[in-house]
Amino acid sequence: MDLNTLRHSCAHIMAQAVKELWPEVKLGIGPAIEDGFYYDFEKKEPFTDEDLVKIEEKMHQIIKKDEPFIREELCKKEALNLFKKLKEDYKLALINEIPEDKVSIYKTGESFVDLCRGPHLKSTGEIKAFKLLSVAGAYWHGIETNPMLQRIYGTCFFTQKELNDYLENLEEAKLRDHRKLGPDLELFDIYHQEAGAGLVFYHPKGAILRTIIEDYLKKEHTKRGYEIVITPHIMQAGLWQTSGHLEYYKENMYTFKIENKEFVLKPMNCPGHILIYKSKTRSYRDLPLRFFELGTVYRHEKAGVLHGLMRLRGFTQDDAHIFCLPEQLKSEIKAIIDFVFDTMKVFGFNDVGIELSTRPEKYIGTQEDWQKSTQALADALRERGLTYEINVGEGAFYGPKIDIKLKDALKRKWQCATIQCDFALPKRFRLSYVDDKGKEREPVMLHRVLLGSLERFIAVLVEHYKGDFPFWLAPVQVEIIPLKEPQIEYASQLRQALEENGVRVKIDLSTETLNKRIRNAEINKVPYCLVVGEREAREGTVCVRKHREGDKGSQKLPEFIEQIKEKITKRVA
């Protein structure tokens, strides 16, 4: 028995419980998913929290009865007649979508029947630990013009301990939610009704955090032989016709007209980098040519899929495109892999998962080029000694890709780095270089990001660290608290000395009590507080308090500066 079978069976039991409680409800689909399962229902009244409790109680009764899962095969005509009698309209629609003449159904209890491929457990009694979690709206087949159904989410594990651990993790995830912590820490907000959904506003602290990340990226890319470029936010639609994006992604693109010409608000940076490559004749001696851009892009995402900084309509990618000789391809891929791992380590992520995504059903280019590019990615991973999963059919329309997903403090996977190998766009744009014999050849193109969307990566950082960033990333590293007004001048001197040594400093000039100001600094997760009174001003010292550790005693300012400069240099907490 595997976990997916367990969870799929639990979804079946949930549907049976719902039908027993509300016989008029119509059934949608109920698959297992990564962290559990769901089932879609058409019900006139919304499910309430009290309803979920009732459903759970009914599920426990079904499980206690240890009812067998009985599988039967029917021809499509028989299945249609059966579900027509049951008035299950969505099941009828599903049957009509099945190309085969045979379909399978599963029965439990006295009368519950579900259209399902399976597999299922032998009986309901094998379910030991489950929990219903939430209710959400979901369009049938995910299409907005279809009816809106109610989706009940749940999870299921082999043991109660596994379930308890998961539920504890969920509660911890709520405490780490960047959508709450971001505004609370005055980093960003994304809910300005006047501006529109899916757009982020960085407040000063958030802008500092983002700038630290951007400065690191620019420095590291320059060190590794990349050249920084900047491309326009709008370009003519014909460019996207050539690239293929207009055909494959038009529903996610913002288009508009200027002087009777159609333009696109760029959803990707690659065509702009291609135009820079085409701006002059390139020699084989120029390659590899690596262009890097912190490029802001815009995608027409539906309101229902927007999610904090994780899914926006406007975001910035640490995007690069490498134009190289075919024989340079593997070494460039390995260099990118090394760059990804070095970068993840700097930001405190040491655990990743890797997937190799292959040719999708709709693609451009030749099968031969797809085979060569897929092999180059696989060889690079193998030669770096990395294990990976094959993600069949999930490549980009122009080439296969490696996805490197980091794991955060709660072991959740987040998509960040991507390496895509592309023979197709160089052909479409007629890119060339002159080889050592004076003949024109086509380069190979690599698309890649390290962090992916900066916004999503910042969200991951916030949740990974629970807003308590390592010292080098903290927007405010030191807060100075003068006890009384006469010490404000000394506090200003301290601030100047610290800022001259590259430290980000704030002085708390509020009239709150000392304990309240210290408490505020703790809530804002400032790494160090320097409390200065009359004695500190007289002796040239500072009273040091460290976040979560409290009073660390009195220190001379030069001693304190040397201590924290080392933290900045080594990028430690």
C-alpha positions as CSV (number, residue, x, y, z in Angstrom):
1,M,0.0,0.0,0.0
2,D,1.4,3.4,-1.0
3,L,0.5,6.8,0.4
4,N,-1.4,7.9,-2.7
5,T,-3.6,4.9,-2.6
6,L,-4.3,5.5,1.1
7,R,-5.2,9.1,0.4
8,H,-7.3,8.4,-2.7
9,S,-9.2,5.8,-0.7
10,C,-9.8,8.4,2.1
11,A,-11.2,10.8,-0.5
12,H,-13.6,8.1,-1.6
13,I,-14.7,7.6,2.1
14,M,-15.2,11.4,2.4
15,A,-17.4,11.5,-0.7
16,Q,-19.5,8.5,0.7
17,A,-19.9,10.4,4.0
18,V,-21.0,13.6,2.2
19,K,-23.6,11.7,0.2
20,E,-25.0,9.9,3.3
21,L,-25.3,13.3,5.0
22,W,-26.6,15.3,2.0
23,P,-28.0,12.8,-0.7
24,E,-28.7,15.7,-3.1
25,V,-25.1,16.7,-3.4
26,K,-23.5,16.0,-6.8
27,L,-19.9,14.5,-7.0
28,G,-17.0,16.0,-8.9
29,I,-13.5,14.5,-8.6
30,G,-11.4,13.4,-5.6
31,P,-7.7,12.8,-6.3
32,A,-4.8,12.3,-4.0
33,I,-2.4,15.3,-4.0
34,E,1.1,16.0,-2.6
35,D,0.0,16.6,1.0
36,G,-3.3,14.8,1.1
37,F,-6.5,14.7,-1.0
38,Y,-9.5,16.7,-2.0
39,Y,-13.0,16.1,-3.4
40,D,-15.2,18.6,-5.3
41,F,-18.9,18.8,-4.6
42,E,-21.9,20.7,-6.0
43,K,-23.9,21.8,-3.0
44,K,-26.4,24.7,-2.8
45,E,-25.4,25.8,0.7
46,P,-21.7,26.3,1.6
47,F,-20.0,23.7,3.8
48,T,-19.3,25.1,7.3
49,D,-16.7,24.2,9.9
50,E,-19.5,22.4,11.7
51,D,-20.2,20.4,8.5
52,L,-16.6,19.3,8.4
53,V,-17.0,17.9,11.9
54,K,-20.1,16.0,10.9
55,I,-18.3,14.6,7.8
56,E,-15.4,13.5,9.9
57,E,-17.8,11.7,12.4
58,K,-19.5,10.0,9.5
59,M,-16.2,8.9,8.0
60,H,-15.1,7.4,11.3
61,Q,-18.4,5.4,11.3
62,I,-17.7,4.1,7.8
63,I,-14.1,3.2,8.7
64,K,-15.3,1.4,11.8
65,K,-17.6,-0.8,9.7
66,D,-14.5,-1.9,7.7
67,E,-16.5,-1.9,4.4
68,P,-14.7,-3.5,1.4
69,F,-13.9,-1.5,-1.7
70,I,-15.5,-3.4,-4.5
71,R,-14.3,-2.8,-8.0
72,E,-16.4,-3.4,-11.1
73,E,-15.9,-2.8,-14.8
74,L,-18.7,-1.6,-17.0
75,C,-19.0,-0.6,-20.6
76,K,-19.5,3.1,-21.2
77,K,-23.2,2.6,-22.0
78,E,-23.8,0.8,-18.7
79,A,-21.9,3.4,-16.8
80,L,-23.8,6.2,-18.4
81,N,-27.1,4.6,-17.5
82,L,-26.0,4.0,-13.9
83,F,-24.8,7.6,-13.2
84,K,-27.8,9.0,-15.1
85,K,-30.1,7.2,-12.6
86,L,-27.9,8.6,-9.8
87,K,-28.3,12.1,-11.3
88,E,-24.5,12.5,-11.1
89,D,-24.0,15.0,-14.0
90,Y,-20.3,15.5,-13.5
91,K,-19.6,11.8,-13.5
92,L,-21.6,11.6,-16.8
93,A,-19.3,14.3,-18.2
94,L,-16.2,12.4,-17.1
95,I,-17.4,9.2,-18.7
96,N,-17.9,10.9,-22.0
97,E,-14.3,12.1,-21.8
98,I,-12.9,8.6,-21.4
99,P,-11.8,7.2,-24.8
100,E,-12.0,3.5,-23.8
101,D,-15.2,1.6,-23.9
102,K,-14.6,0.1,-20.4
103,V,-14.7,2.1,-17.2
104,S,-14.3,1.1,-13.6
105,I,-16.4,1.9,-10.6
106,Y,-15.9,1.3,-6.9
107,K,-18.6,0.5,-4.4
108,T,-18.6,0.8,-0.6
109,G,-21.4,0.4,1.9
110,E,-25.0,-0.3,0.9
111,S,-25.3,2.1,-2.0
112,F,-22.3,4.4,-2.5
113,V,-20.8,4.2,-6.1
114,D,-18.0,6.2,-7.5
115,L,-16.5,6.4,-11.0
116,C,-12.8,5.8,-10.4
117,R,-9.7,4.2,-12.0
118,G,-8.4,3.3,-8.5
119,P,-6.5,1.6,-7.0
120,H,-8.1,1.6,-3.5
121,L,-7.4,-0.2,-0.3
122,K,-9.0,-3.6,0.4
123,S,-11.4,-2.0,2.9
124,T,-12.2,1.2,4.7
125,G,-10.9,-0.1,8.0
126,E,-7.3,0.3,6.7
127,I,-7.6,4.0,7.2
128,K,-6.0,4.9,10.6
129,A,-5.3,8.6,10.7
130,F,-7.0,11.4,8.7
131,K,-8.1,15.0,9.1
132,L,-10.3,17.4,7.1
133,L,-8.6,20.7,6.7
134,S,-10.5,23.4,4.8
135,V,-13.1,24.3,2.1
136,A,-12.4,26.3,-1.0
137,G,-14.1,27.2,-4.3
138,A,-13.0,25.4,-7.5
139,Y,-14.3,25.7,-11.0
140,W,-15.2,22.5,-12.7
141,H,-12.1,21.5,-14.7
142,G,-10.5,24.8,-13.6
143,I,-12.4,26.8,-16.2
144,E,-14.0,30.0,-15.1
145,T,-17.0,29.7,-17.3
146,N,-17.8,26.3,-15.7
147,P,-19.9,25.9,-12.5
148,M,-18.2,26.7,-9.2
149,L,-17.9,23.7,-6.9
150,Q,-16.9,23.4,-3.3
151,R,-13.6,21.6,-2.7
152,I,-13.0,20.0,0.7
153,Y,-9.3,19.4,1.4
154,G,-8.0,16.7,3.8
155,T,-5.0,14.7,4.6
156,C,-4.3,11.1,5.6
157,F,-1.3,9.2,6.9
158,F,-0.4,5.7,7.9
159,T,-0.1,6.5,11.6
160,Q,-1.6,9.0,14.0
161,K,1.9,10.2,14.9
162,E,2.6,11.1,11.2
163,L,-0.7,13.0,11.1
164,N,0.0,14.8,14.4
165,D,3.5,15.9,13.1
166,Y,1.9,17.1,9.9
167,L,-0.8,19.1,11.7
168,E,1.9,20.7,14.0
169,N,3.8,21.6,10.9
170,L,0.7,23.3,9.5
171,E,0.3,25.4,12.6
172,E,3.9,26.4,12.4
173,A,3.4,27.3,8.7
174,K,0.6,29.6,9.7
175,L,2.9,31.4,12.1
176,R,5.5,31.8,9.3
177,D,3.1,32.9,6.6
178,H,4.8,35.7,4.7
179,R,1.4,37.3,3.9
180,K,1.1,38.1,7.6
181,L,4.8,38.5,8.6
182,G,5.6,40.8,5.6
183,P,3.1,43.6,6.6
184,D,3.8,43.0,10.4
185,L,7.5,43.6,9.8
186,E,6.8,46.5,7.5
187,L,8.5,44.7,4.6
188,F,5.8,44.9,1.9
189,D,2.1,44.7,1.2
190,I,0.2,43.5,-1.8
191,Y,-3.4,44.4,-1.1
192,H,-3.8,47.9,-2.3
193,Q,-7.4,48.0,-3.7
194,E,-6.5,51.3,-5.5
195,A,-3.7,49.6,-7.4
196,G,-5.1,46.2,-8.2
197,A,-4.5,42.6,-7.1
198,G,-1.2,40.7,-7.6
199,L,1.1,43.8,-7.4
200,V,3.7,44.2,-4.6
201,F,4.6,47.4,-2.8
202,Y,8.0,47.3,-1.0
203,H,8.2,49.4,2.1
204,P,11.6,50.8,3.1
205,K,12.7,47.7,5.1
206,G,11.5,45.4,2.3
207,A,13.3,47.5,-0.3
208,I,16.5,47.2,1.7
209,L,16.1,43.4,1.9
210,R,15.6,43.2,-1.8
211,T,18.5,45.5,-2.6
212,I,20.8,43.3,-0.5
213,I,19.8,40.3,-2.6
214,E,20.1,42.2,-5.8
215,D,23.6,43.6,-4.9
216,Y,24.7,40.0,-4.1
217,L,23.4,38.7,-7.4
218,K,25.0,41.5,-9.5
219,K,28.4,41.0,-7.8
220,E,28.3,37.2,-8.2
221,H,27.2,37.3,-11.8
222,T,29.9,39.8,-12.7
223,K,32.5,37.6,-11.0
224,R,31.4,34.5,-13.0
225,G,31.6,36.1,-16.4
226,Y,28.1,37.4,-16.9
227,E,27.4,40.8,-18.5
228,I,24.5,42.9,-17.1
229,V,21.9,44.0,-19.6
230,I,18.5,45.9,-19.3
231,T,15.7,45.4,-21.8
232,P,12.4,47.3,-22.3
233,H,9.2,46.5,-20.5
234,I,7.1,46.7,-23.7
235,M,7.9,45.2,-27.1
236,Q,6.0,44.7,-30.3
237,A,3.8,41.6,-30.5
238,G,5.7,40.3,-33.6
239,L,8.7,39.5,-31.4
240,W,6.6,37.2,-29.3
241,Q,5.1,35.6,-32.4
242,T,8.5,34.7,-33.5
243,S,9.5,33.3,-30.1
244,G,6.3,31.2,-29.9
245,H,5.1,32.8,-26.6
246,L,2.1,34.4,-28.3
247,E,0.9,31.0,-29.5
248,Y,1.6,29.2,-26.2
249,Y,1.0,31.9,-23.5
250,K,-1.2,34.5,-25.0
251,E,-3.9,34.1,-22.3
252,N,-1.2,35.1,-19.8
253,M,0.0,38.1,-21.7
254,Y,-1.0,41.7,-21.5
255,T,-1.4,43.1,-25.0
256,F,-2.4,46.6,-26.2
257,K,-2.1,48.9,-29.2
258,I,0.1,51.9,-29.8
259,E,-0.3,53.8,-33.1
260,N,-2.2,50.8,-34.6
261,K,0.6,48.4,-33.7
262,E,0.2,45.6,-31.1
263,F,2.5,45.6,-28.2
264,V,3.1,43.2,-25.3
265,L,4.0,43.9,-21.7
266,K,6.8,41.4,-21.5
267,P,6.1,38.2,-19.7
268,M,9.7,36.9,-20.2
269,N,13.1,38.4,-20.8
270,C,14.5,36.0,-23.4
271,P,13.4,37.8,-26.6
272,G,15.1,41.0,-25.4
273,H,18.3,39.2,-24.7
274,I,18.1,37.6,-28.2
275,L,17.9,41.0,-29.8
276,I,21.0,42.2,-28.0
277,Y,22.8,39.1,-29.2
278,K,21.7,39.9,-32.8
279,S,22.9,43.5,-32.6
280,K,26.2,42.6,-34.2
281,T,28.1,39.7,-35.8
282,R,29.3,37.2,-33.2
283,S,32.5,35.0,-33.5
284,Y,33.0,31.6,-32.0
285,R,35.7,33.4,-29.9
286,D,32.9,35.6,-28.3
287,L,31.2,32.5,-26.9
288,P,30.0,31.6,-24.4
289,L,28.2,35.0,-24.1
290,R,26.3,35.3,-20.8
291,F,23.6,38.1,-20.4
292,F,22.1,38.7,-17.0
293,E,19.2,40.9,-16.1
294,L,17.1,41.6,-13.0
295,G,14.1,41.8,-15.4
296,T,10.6,42.7,-14.3
297,V,7.9,40.8,-16.1
298,Y,4.1,40.8,-16.1
299,R,1.7,37.9,-16.4
300,H,-2.1,38.0,-16.6
301,E,-2.8,35.6,-13.8
302,K,-6.4,34.9,-12.8
303,A,-7.5,36.3,-9.4
304,G,-8.1,32.9,-8.0
305,V,-4.5,31.7,-8.3
306,L,-2.9,34.9,-6.9
307,H,-1.1,34.0,-3.6
308,G,0.9,36.6,-1.7
309,L,4.4,37.0,-3.2
310,M,4.3,33.4,-4.4
311,R,2.0,34.2,-7.4
312,L,1.8,37.8,-8.7
313,R,1.0,39.7,-11.9
314,G,4.2,41.7,-11.8
315,F,7.5,40.3,-10.5
316,T,11.3,40.4,-11.1
317,Q,13.4,37.4,-12.2
318,D,17.2,37.0,-11.8
319,D,17.2,36.0,-15.5
320,A,20.1,35.0,-17.6
321,H,20.6,33.7,-21.1
322,I,23.8,32.0,-22.3
323,F,24.6,31.7,-25.9
324,C,27.3,29.0,-26.5
325,L,28.8,26.6,-28.9
326,P,27.3,23.1,-28.9
327,E,30.5,21.7,-27.4
328,Q,30.4,24.2,-24.5
329,L,26.8,23.2,-23.6
330,K,27.5,20.6,-20.9
331,S,30.2,22.7,-19.1
332,E,28.0,25.7,-19.0
333,I,25.1,23.7,-17.5
334,K,27.5,22.3,-14.9
335,A,28.7,25.8,-14.1
336,I,25.1,27.0,-13.6
337,I,24.4,24.0,-11.3
338,D,27.4,25.0,-9.2
339,F,26.2,28.6,-9.2
340,V,22.8,27.5,-7.9
341,F,24.2,25.4,-5.1
342,D,26.7,28.1,-4.0
343,T,23.8,30.7,-4.0
344,M,21.4,28.5,-2.0
345,K,24.1,27.8,0.6
346,V,24.7,31.6,1.1
347,F,21.0,32.1,1.8
348,G,20.9,29.2,4.2
349,F,19.3,26.5,2.1
350,N,21.3,23.2,2.1
351,D,18.6,20.7,1.1
352,V,17.2,20.6,-2.5
353,G,15.2,18.3,-4.8
354,I,16.0,18.1,-8.5
355,E,13.7,17.3,-11.4
356,L,14.4,16.9,-15.1
357,S,11.4,17.8,-17.2
358,T,11.1,16.4,-20.7
359,R,9.3,17.3,-23.9
360,P,5.6,18.3,-23.6
361,E,2.9,17.4,-26.1
362,K,3.0,20.9,-27.6
363,Y,6.5,21.9,-28.5
364,I,8.7,23.6,-31.1
365,G,11.9,22.3,-32.6
366,T,13.0,18.9,-33.8
367,Q,12.9,15.7,-31.8
368,E,16.6,15.3,-32.5
369,D,17.4,18.7,-30.9
370,W,15.1,17.7,-27.9
371,Q,17.0,14.5,-27.5
372,K,20.4,16.3,-27.6
373,S,19.3,19.0,-25.1
374,T,17.7,16.5,-22.7
375,Q,20.9,14.3,-22.8
376,A,23.1,17.3,-22.1
377,L,21.1,18.2,-19.0
378,A,21.0,14.6,-17.8
379,D,24.8,14.2,-18.4
380,A,25.6,17.4,-16.4
381,L,23.5,16.2,-13.4
382,R,25.1,12.8,-13.5
383,E,28.7,14.2,-13.8
384,R,27.9,16.4,-10.7
385,G,26.8,13.2,-8.9
386,L,23.3,14.5,-8.4
387,T,20.2,12.4,-8.2
388,Y,17.0,13.6,-9.8
389,E,13.4,12.6,-10.7
390,I,12.1,12.6,-14.3
391,N,9.1,14.9,-14.8
392,V,7.6,13.5,-18.0
393,G,6.1,16.1,-20.4
394,E,6.7,19.1,-18.2
395,G,9.4,20.9,-20.1
396,A,9.1,24.3,-21.6
397,F,7.6,24.4,-25.1
398,Y,11.1,25.3,-26.5
399,G,13.2,22.9,-24.5
400,P,13.7,20.5,-21.6
401,K,14.7,21.9,-18.2
402,I,16.2,21.1,-14.8
403,D,14.2,22.4,-11.9
404,I,16.0,22.7,-8.5
405,K,13.6,23.0,-5.7
406,L,14.9,24.2,-2.3
407,K,13.5,22.8,1.0
408,D,12.8,25.3,3.8
409,A,12.9,24.9,7.6
410,L,9.6,23.0,7.4
411,K,10.9,20.7,4.6
412,R,8.5,22.2,2.1
413,K,9.7,22.3,-1.5
414,W,9.8,25.7,-3.4
415,Q,10.5,26.1,-7.1
416,C,13.4,28.5,-7.6
417,A,16.2,27.7,-10.0
418,T,15.6,26.5,-13.5
419,I,18.0,25.6,-16.3
420,Q,16.4,25.3,-19.8
421,C,18.2,24.0,-22.9
422,D,17.0,25.6,-26.1
423,F,17.9,24.8,-29.7
424,A,14.6,26.1,-31.1
425,L,14.7,29.9,-30.4
426,P,18.1,30.4,-32.0
427,K,16.7,28.8,-35.2
428,R,13.5,30.9,-35.0
429,F,15.5,34.2,-34.6
430,R,18.2,33.1,-37.1
431,L,21.0,33.5,-34.5
432,S,24.4,32.8,-35.7
433,Y,28.1,33.0,-35.0
434,V,31.1,32.7,-37.3
435,D,33.1,29.5,-36.7
436,D,36.9,29.1,-37.1
437,K,36.5,28.3,-40.8
438,G,34.5,31.5,-41.5
439,K,31.1,29.7,-41.8
440,E,27.9,30.7,-40.0
441,R,26.6,28.3,-37.3
442,E,23.7,28.4,-34.9
443,P,24.5,28.8,-31.2
444,V,22.7,26.9,-28.4
445,M,20.8,28.9,-25.9
446,L,20.4,28.3,-22.2
447,H,17.7,30.1,-20.2
448,R,18.2,30.1,-16.4
449,V,17.3,31.7,-13.1
450,L,18.9,31.0,-9.8
451,L,16.4,32.4,-7.3
452,G,13.5,32.6,-9.8
453,S,11.1,35.3,-9.0
454,L,12.7,37.6,-6.4
455,E,9.3,38.1,-4.8
456,R,8.7,34.4,-4.4
457,F,12.2,33.9,-3.0
458,I,11.7,36.7,-0.5
459,A,8.5,35.0,0.6
460,V,10.4,31.8,1.0
461,L,13.1,33.6,3.0
462,V,10.5,35.2,5.3
463,E,8.9,31.8,6.0
464,H,12.1,29.9,6.3
465,Y,13.5,32.3,8.9
466,K,10.1,33.2,10.3
467,G,11.1,36.8,9.6
468,D,14.2,36.5,11.9
469,F,16.8,37.0,9.1
470,P,20.5,36.2,9.5
471,F,22.4,39.4,10.5
472,W,23.7,40.1,7.0
473,L,20.2,40.1,5.6
474,A,18.4,42.0,8.4
475,P,17.0,45.3,7.1
476,V,17.8,46.9,10.4
477,Q,20.8,45.3,12.0
478,V,21.2,47.5,15.1
479,E,18.7,49.7,16.9
480,I,20.0,52.3,19.3
481,I,17.9,53.2,22.3
482,P,18.9,56.4,24.1
483,L,17.5,56.4,27.7
484,K,16.9,60.2,27.7
485,E,17.1,63.2,25.5
486,P,20.6,64.2,26.6
487,Q,21.9,60.9,25.1
488,I,20.4,61.5,21.7
489,E,23.6,63.2,20.5
490,Y,25.7,60.2,21.6
491,A,23.3,57.9,19.9
492,S,23.8,59.9,16.7
493,Q,27.5,59.6,17.0
494,L,27.2,55.8,17.4
495,R,24.9,55.6,14.4
496,Q,27.5,57.5,12.2
497,A,30.3,55.2,13.4
498,L,28.3,52.1,12.7
499,E,27.1,53.3,9.3
500,E,30.7,54.1,8.3
501,N,31.4,50.4,8.9
502,G,28.5,49.3,6.7
503,V,26.0,48.6,9.4
504,R,22.3,49.4,9.0
505,V,21.2,51.4,12.0
506,K,18.0,52.9,13.4
507,I,17.6,55.2,16.5
508,D,14.4,54.8,18.5
509,L,13.4,58.3,19.4
510,S,10.0,57.4,20.7
511,T,8.8,58.5,24.2
512,E,7.8,54.9,25.2
513,T,9.3,53.3,28.3
514,L,12.7,51.5,27.9
515,N,11.0,48.1,28.3
516,K,8.4,48.9,25.6
517,R,11.1,50.1,23.2
518,I,13.2,46.9,23.8
519,R,10.0,44.9,23.3
520,N,9.3,46.6,20.0
521,A,12.8,45.8,18.8
522,E,12.3,42.2,19.7
523,I,8.9,42.1,17.9
524,N,10.6,43.6,14.8
525,K,13.4,41.0,15.1
526,V,16.2,43.5,15.2
527,P,19.4,41.5,15.8
528,Y,21.1,43.9,18.2
529,C,19.9,46.7,20.5
530,L,22.3,49.2,22.0
531,V,20.9,50.9,25.1
532,V,22.8,54.1,26.0
533,G,22.4,56.2,29.1
534,E,24.5,58.8,30.9
535,R,27.2,56.3,31.9
536,E,27.6,54.9,28.4
537,A,27.8,58.4,26.9
538,R,30.5,59.3,29.5
539,E,32.6,56.1,29.1
540,G,32.1,55.7,25.3
541,T,30.5,52.3,25.7
542,V,27.2,50.6,24.7
543,C,25.0,48.2,26.6
544,V,24.4,45.3,24.2
545,R,21.2,43.3,23.9
546,K,20.9,40.5,21.4
547,H,17.6,39.4,19.9
548,R,16.2,36.4,21.7
549,E,19.2,36.2,24.1
550,G,18.8,39.4,26.1
551,D,21.5,41.4,27.9
552,K,25.0,40.7,26.8
553,G,26.7,43.3,29.0
554,S,28.7,46.5,28.3
555,Q,31.2,46.8,25.4
556,K,33.4,49.4,24.0
557,L,32.1,50.5,20.6
558,P,35.2,49.5,18.5
559,E,35.0,46.0,20.1
560,F,31.3,45.7,19.1
561,I,31.9,47.0,15.6
562,E,34.6,44.4,15.0
563,Q,32.3,41.6,16.3
564,I,29.5,42.5,13.9
565,K,31.7,43.3,10.9
566,E,32.8,39.7,11.0
567,K,29.2,38.5,10.9
568,I,28.6,40.7,7.8
569,T,31.7,39.4,6.1
570,K,31.0,35.7,6.8
571,R,27.2,36.1,6.2
572,V,26.3,34.4,9.5
573,A,23.5,34.9,12.0
